[in-house]
Amino acid sequence: MSPIPYRFRSIKGLSAALTGLFVIFIVVSIADIATYLPYQADLAKAIANPDTMDEHIDSATEWEEVQSYIVWPYLGIYVTLIVLFITWIYRATLNLKYLGAKHLKRSPGWAIGGWFIPIGNLFIPYGVVVQAWNRSIPSDNPGPEATEEDVVASSPLDISNLQPNPDYKGSGFILVWWLVWVASELLSNYDYRLYMRAETLEDLHNSAGWTILSEAVAAIAAVLAIIVVRKITQRQHKAALAVESSEDKSPPPISVLHS
């Protein structure tokens, strides 16, 4: 039984959902920063003015209560973004074979598993996104010959990967986005550890500063991610239209020509 041909599946819906969630994430991040700025200022005043310390600590505590209403929506949006982004890049990677891409370094499996490998998650997802960025273009051998089996069989261990591969050409923008994203994650982890170890007002003041920085960097990463998602989605949509057009214009079978 011959494999069922893999057909292109649009990622425009996922792209729209991701864009909307990224915008919400940015708004919530800015709102959280807006609560941390006066919180940090109150802590600074409490440290500098022992005589009015209680007053400033009470004010800082009120800001902490406001933050408690933001943190859970923030985390919920963050987790949803991760799930949607992985789903989107998995679908985009599946589509590459239909668009005629050959000798892929990262199979669709890496688009999911790469995020959960310690150390590897610092560079494997980057490679998957770069591949989608550069390979979402039509080729001379598209569409009908790509099957689901072909897509899944594409492996980073395949010997064809020893051949020159264009995956990392022109990927400067993706590199900038990825470095900003990794920086935001590292800053967030560092800030969390500072907060959990905080024992003095000075410690809390220091942690608040790192929180503001990490959320600002995360918001920037989200803006860049919107561009990445929309650009790859647009490329795949245009490429799919080109593939469909080439299928419509393909010559009739030889048996028809000689009848």
DOVEXMI-162492 format. One record per residue (C-alpha): residue number from 0; chain; x, y, z. Coordinates in nm, 4 decimals. Layout:
<nodes>
     i   ch          u          v          w
   NUM    A          X          Y          Z
...
</nodes>
This chain:
<nodes>
     i   ch          u          v          w
     0    A     0.0000     0.0000     0.0000
     1    A     0.1541     0.3297    -0.1075
     2    A     0.1945     0.6058     0.1550
     3    A    -0.0721     0.8736     0.1673
     4    A     0.0718     1.1975     0.0222
     5    A     0.1324     1.4633     0.2836
     6    A    -0.0674     1.7732     0.2099
     7    A     0.0089     2.1254     0.3211
     8    A    -0.1670     2.2324     0.6411
     9    A    -0.2024     2.6056     0.6890
    10    A    -0.0468     2.7592     1.0002
    11    A    -0.2263     3.0925     0.9597
    12    A    -0.4747     3.0162     1.2377
    13    A    -0.1990     2.9216     1.4805
    14    A    -0.0064     3.2309     1.3754
    15    A    -0.3029     3.4564     1.4500
    16    A    -0.3567     3.2937     1.7903
    17    A     0.0130     3.3273     1.8751
    18    A     0.0215     3.6914     1.7683
    19    A    -0.2770     3.7724     1.9879
    20    A    -0.1303     3.5901     2.2877
    21    A     0.2084     3.7550     2.2422
    22    A     0.0385     4.0956     2.2437
    23    A    -0.1473     4.0062     2.5643
    24    A     0.1784     3.8789     2.7149
    25    A     0.3491     4.2092     2.6329
    26    A     0.0642     4.4103     2.7884
    27    A     0.0669     4.1974     3.1056
    28    A     0.4468     4.2264     3.1279
    29    A     0.4260     4.6054     3.1050
    30    A     0.1525     4.6063     3.3704
    31    A     0.3683     4.3946     3.5993
    32    A     0.6665     4.6241     3.5474
    33    A     0.4407     4.9178     3.6324
    34    A     0.3754     4.7607     3.9747
    35    A     0.7379     4.6699     4.0403
    36    A     0.8694     5.0220     3.9810
    37    A     0.6821     5.1839     4.2739
    38    A     0.7366     4.8668     4.4799
    39    A     1.1112     4.8988     4.4331
    40    A     1.0942     5.2736     4.5032
    41    A     0.9109     5.2122     4.8333
    42    A     1.1729     4.9583     4.9366
    43    A     1.4480     5.2067     4.8545
    44    A     1.2768     5.4726     5.0694
    45    A     1.2339     5.2249     5.3541
    46    A     1.6049     5.1432     5.3412
    47    A     1.7124     5.5083     5.3221
    48    A     1.4697     5.6404     5.5862
    49    A     1.4512     5.4164     5.8950
    50    A     1.2210     5.6652     6.0699
    51    A     0.9463     5.6186     5.8101
    52    A     1.0285     5.2560     5.7288
    53    A     0.6940     5.1144     5.8374
    54    A     0.5018     5.3534     5.6140
    55    A     0.7031     5.2618     5.3060
    56    A     0.6907     4.8898     5.3867
    57    A     0.3099     4.9106     5.4082
    58    A     0.3038     5.0783     5.0658
    59    A     0.5356     4.8130     4.9216
    60    A     0.3099     4.5420     5.0646
    61    A     0.0108     4.6924     4.8867
    62    A     0.1998     4.6742     4.5579
    63    A     0.2839     4.3107     4.6328
    64    A    -0.0889     4.2399     4.6631
    65    A    -0.1471     4.3950     4.3208
    66    A     0.1316     4.1793     4.1785
    67    A    -0.0358     3.8670     4.3164
    68    A    -0.3324     3.9333     4.0849
    69    A    -0.1008     3.9580     3.7841
    70    A     0.1367     3.6674     3.8390
    71    A    -0.1120     3.3838     3.7730
    72    A    -0.2509     3.5252     3.4465
    73    A     0.1101     3.5944     3.3459
    74    A     0.2125     3.2328     3.4078
    75    A    -0.1000     3.0978     3.2370
    76    A    -0.0368     3.3045     2.9252
    77    A     0.3308     3.2034     2.9267
    78    A     0.2547     2.8290     2.9406
    79    A    -0.0132     2.8617     2.6700
    80    A     0.2332     3.0495     2.4502
    81    A     0.4890     2.7710     2.4813
    82    A     0.2348     2.5022     2.3876
    83    A     0.1032     2.7021     2.0911
    84    A     0.4492     2.7959     1.9679
    85    A     0.5679     2.4336     1.9743
    86    A     0.2517     2.3262     1.7907
    87    A     0.3035     2.5999     1.5325
    88    A     0.6715     2.5218     1.4635
    89    A     0.5943     2.1468     1.4489
    90    A     0.3292     2.2091     1.1830
    91    A     0.5621     2.4462     0.9957
    92    A     0.8367     2.1813     0.9955
    93    A     0.5955     1.9179     0.8641
    94    A     0.5043     2.1514     0.5791
    95    A     0.8639     2.1873     0.4601
    96    A     0.8671     1.8549     0.2740
    97    A     0.5537     1.9491     0.0857
    98    A     0.7215     2.2733    -0.0148
    99    A     1.0093     2.0742    -0.1649
   100    A     1.2761     2.1089     0.1065
   101    A     1.5388     1.8336     0.1027
   102    A     1.8082     1.7151     0.3458
   103    A     1.6457     1.8719     0.6504
   104    A     1.8721     1.8849     0.9539
   105    A     1.5830     1.8906     1.2007
   106    A     1.2845     1.6575     1.1672
   107    A     0.9387     1.7445     1.3029
   108    A     1.0210     1.5389     1.6107
   109    A     1.2976     1.7833     1.6992
   110    A     1.0440     2.0674     1.6813
   111    A     0.8861     1.9174     1.9932
   112    A     1.1558     1.7170     2.1682
   113    A     1.4282     1.9786     2.1279
   114    A     1.2629     2.2006     2.3898
   115    A     1.2883     1.9345     2.6608
   116    A     1.6536     1.8296     2.6280
   117    A     1.8758     1.9887     2.8956
   118    A     2.1459     2.2088     2.7390
   119    A     2.0167     2.1059     2.3957
   120    A     1.7143     2.3300     2.4442
   121    A     1.9531     2.6249     2.4221
   122    A     2.0223     2.5604     2.0530
   123    A     1.8014     2.2837     1.9053
   124    A     1.4803     2.4940     1.8899
   125    A     1.6842     2.7752     1.7335
   126    A     1.7964     2.5373     1.4580
   127    A     1.4376     2.4240     1.3989
   128    A     1.3113     2.7817     1.3627
   129    A     1.6037     2.8845     1.1400
   130    A     1.5307     2.5862     0.9171
   131    A     1.1644     2.6874     0.8860
   132    A     1.2665     3.0496     0.8203
   133    A     1.5022     2.9617     0.5339
   134    A     1.3264     2.6576     0.3865
   135    A     0.9715     2.7895     0.3628
   136    A     1.0113     2.8506    -0.0087
   137    A     0.8932     2.6532    -0.3147
   138    A     1.1428     2.4347    -0.4983
   139    A     1.1598     2.2608    -0.8346
   140    A     1.0396     1.9318    -0.6859
   141    A     0.7392     2.0142    -0.4655
   142    A     0.4190     1.8734    -0.3327
   143    A     0.2897     1.5409    -0.4544
   144    A     0.6112     1.3413    -0.4078
   145    A     0.6370     1.4245    -0.0363
   146    A     0.4564     1.1769     0.1906
   147    A     0.3891     1.1654     0.5630
   148    A     0.6453     0.8848     0.5792
   149    A     0.9073     1.1058     0.4111
   150    A     0.8490     1.3850     0.6592
   151    A     0.8786     1.1680     0.9686
   152    A     1.1800     0.9840     0.8259
   153    A     1.3800     1.3042     0.7880
   154    A     1.6471     1.2710     1.0577
   155    A     1.9475     1.4744     1.1760
   156    A     2.1449     1.1485     1.1614
   157    A     2.0823     1.1003     0.7899
   158    A     2.4034     1.0977     0.5852
   159    A     2.2562     1.3533     0.3448
   160    A     2.3065     1.6105     0.6197
   161    A     2.6783     1.5949     0.5460
   162    A     2.6059     1.7816     0.2251
   163    A     2.6074     2.1633     0.2132
   164    A     2.2885     2.2907     0.3698
   165    A     2.1453     2.6437     0.3384
   166    A     1.9623     2.6345     0.6720
   167    A     2.1801     2.8925     0.8440
   168    A     2.2060     3.1484     0.5642
   169    A     2.0531     3.4876     0.6375
   170    A     1.9420     3.3884     0.9849
   171    A     2.0735     3.6956     1.1680
   172    A     1.7288     3.8137     1.2752
   173    A     1.6413     3.4706     1.4160
   174    A     1.9699     3.4714     1.6081
   175    A     1.8890     3.8113     1.7621
   176    A     1.5419     3.6927     1.8647
   177    A     1.6772     3.3699     2.0100
   178    A     1.9546     3.5392     2.2091
   179    A     1.7044     3.7869     2.3550
   180    A     1.4690     3.5006     2.4405
   181    A     1.7429     3.2957     2.6110
   182    A     1.8591     3.6070     2.7975
   183    A     1.5061     3.6645     2.9296
   184    A     1.4864     3.3040     3.0522
   185    A     1.8247     3.3222     3.2243
   186    A     1.7373     3.6554     3.3859
   187    A     1.4027     3.5176     3.5048
   188    A     1.5673     3.2128     3.6640
   189    A     1.8320     3.4288     3.8301
   190    A     1.5690     3.6696     3.9614
   191    A     1.3581     3.3844     4.1015
   192    A     1.6545     3.2475     4.2944
   193    A     1.7347     3.5931     4.4303
   194    A     1.3768     3.6375     4.5494
   195    A     1.3619     3.2950     4.7150
   196    A     1.6859     3.3685     4.9048
   197    A     1.5889     3.7234     5.0016
   198    A     1.6105     3.7910     5.3752
   199    A     1.6483     4.1695     5.3956
   200    A     1.4910     4.4777     5.2400
   201    A     1.8086     4.5219     5.0366
   202    A     1.7666     4.1700     4.8957
   203    A     1.4052     4.2394     4.7989
   204    A     1.5026     4.5704     4.6406
   205    A     1.7747     4.3974     4.4380
   206    A     1.5367     4.1191     4.3296
   207    A     1.2767     4.3735     4.2163
   208    A     1.5339     4.5364     3.9894
   209    A     1.6139     4.2045     3.8250
   210    A     1.2424     4.1310     3.7832
   211    A     1.1921     4.4590     3.5990
   212    A     1.4882     4.3828     3.3727
   213    A     1.3847     4.0227     3.2999
   214    A     1.0247     4.1166     3.2137
   215    A     1.1384     4.4038     2.9931
   216    A     1.3677     4.1677     2.8010
   217    A     1.0862     3.9088     2.7790
   218    A     0.8546     4.1727     2.6295
   219    A     1.1191     4.2580     2.3679
   220    A     1.1597     3.8872     2.2886
   221    A     0.7820     3.8629     2.2430
   222    A     0.7821     4.1522     1.9941
   223    A     1.0581     3.9817     1.7944
   224    A     0.8739     3.6476     1.8157
   225    A     0.5646     3.8037     1.6564
   226    A     0.7783     3.9061     1.3582
   227    A     0.9333     3.5573     1.3356
   228    A     0.5970     3.3795     1.3486
   229    A     0.4263     3.6075     1.0986
   230    A     0.7188     3.6051     0.8556
   231    A     0.7513     3.2249     0.8466
   232    A     0.3732     3.1890     0.8159
   233    A     0.3629     3.4340     0.5249
   234    A     0.6512     3.2557     0.3510
   235    A     0.4823     2.9172     0.3821
   236    A     0.1490     3.0514     0.2595
   237    A     0.3094     3.2072    -0.0503
   238    A     0.5156     2.8947    -0.1114
   239    A     0.2079     2.6713    -0.0859
   240    A     0.0269     2.8857    -0.3407
   241    A     0.3261     2.8526    -0.5741
   242    A     0.3287     2.4742    -0.5288
   243    A    -0.0444     2.4489    -0.6006
   244    A     0.0026     2.6654    -0.9079
   245    A     0.2824     2.4406    -1.0348
   246    A     0.0627     2.1335    -0.9798
   247    A    -0.2174     2.2886    -1.1844
   248    A     0.0242     2.3655    -1.4675
   249    A     0.1943     2.0229    -1.4680
   250    A     0.1818     1.8442    -1.8072
   251    A    -0.0622     1.5576    -1.8603
   252    A     0.0645     1.1943    -1.8279
   253    A     0.2596     1.0456    -2.1214
   254    A    -0.0198     0.7988    -2.1871
   255    A    -0.2525     1.0930    -2.2527
   256    A    -0.0041     1.2639    -2.4835
   257    A     0.0263     0.9507    -2.7005
   258    A    -0.3418     0.8624    -2.7124
</nodes>
